[in-house]
Amino acid sequence: MATLAQVELKNEVKTKEPISKGPVIAVEEVHKYYDLGETKVHALRGVDLTIEPGEFVAIMGSSGSGKSTFMNMLGCLDKPSSGKYILESTDVSSLDKKQLAAIRNRKLGFVFQGFNLLSRTTALENVELPTLYAQMEKDKRMARAKEVLELVGLGERLDHFPSQLSGGQQQRVAIARALVNRPAILLADEPTGNLDSRTSVEIMQIFQDLNDSGLTIVLVTHEPDIAQFAKRMVVFRDGKIRHDDPVRNRPRAAEVLKTLPGIDED
């Protein structure tokens, strides 16, 4: 990763005026129902959660626990059936689709398990895409895209297509794309699910470095080893939060990498 880019991001975060003195996320007594014909599924059952600026939270839970529904709500991809979701002092619970799309573009960055890169565009062009919705000159868009690609260690892969990149490199491009609009929160849904063990830890090193620079991160994972790299672990079961605890003896991904074999080693 580019040390200079890390320093620049860190300095930018420190000098930026905070939008809100309160939590960056506040979820209050949220319920979510899905009507499936004659069946009504109660996916979230009175969830309360606050996340402060600069936190790194891992969301865990088995299939059907409510964690994916909760993540979709945090990402303004879905709305609660009842209750409130406050994002940086804005109650987004009652916003329409157009308003939610604007919130997503301005405040949230998304990283998914499947990378979701466009195969016929370069790494630089993939990262630049979210900036097309912002009122920004082309030169500034390109400079911003190059900056975040350097941040994730791909400064020499700007003109490579996804097919020319490894899985780990494609995920780095996806992370850079999530960062290009300088979001308040990075939401990562199973970002290491398609990666080998070493590459997964490399991705978690990027997340830890970004979090150290001040970025708030919410990570969904089913892997306890990955969740341990966060600062806080929230466990869902049956639509409710069952555990919400700080991570004890949190490992540093950079140190863990030193103990793992390299790609060309047995």
Sequence and secondary structure as in RCSB ss.txt:
>XXXX:A:sequence
MATLAQVELKNEVKTKEPISKGPVIAVEEVHKYYDLGETKVHALRGVDLTIEPGEFVAIMGSSGSGKSTFMNMLG
CLDKPSSGKYILESTDVSSLDKKQLAAIRNRKLGFVFQGFNLLSRTTALENVELPTLYAQMEKDKRMARAKEVLE
LVGLGERLDHFPSQLSGGQQQRVAIARALVNRPAILLADEPTGNLDSRTSVEIMQIFQDLNDSGLTIVLVTHEPD
IAQFAKRMVVFRDGKIRHDDPVRNRPRAAEVLKTLPGIDED
>XXXX:A:secstr
  HHHHHHHHHHHHHS  S SS SEEEEEEEEEEEETTEEEEEEEEEEEEE TT EEEEE  TTSSHHHHHHHHT
TSS  SEEEEEETTEE TT  HHHHHHHHHHHEEEEETT    TTS HHHHHHGGGGGS   HHHHHHHHHHHHH
HTT TT TT  GGGS HHHHHHHHHHHHHTT  SEEEEESTTTTS HHHHHHHHHHHHHHHHTT EEEEE S HH
HHTTSSEEEEEETTEEEEEEE TT   HHHHHHTS  TT  
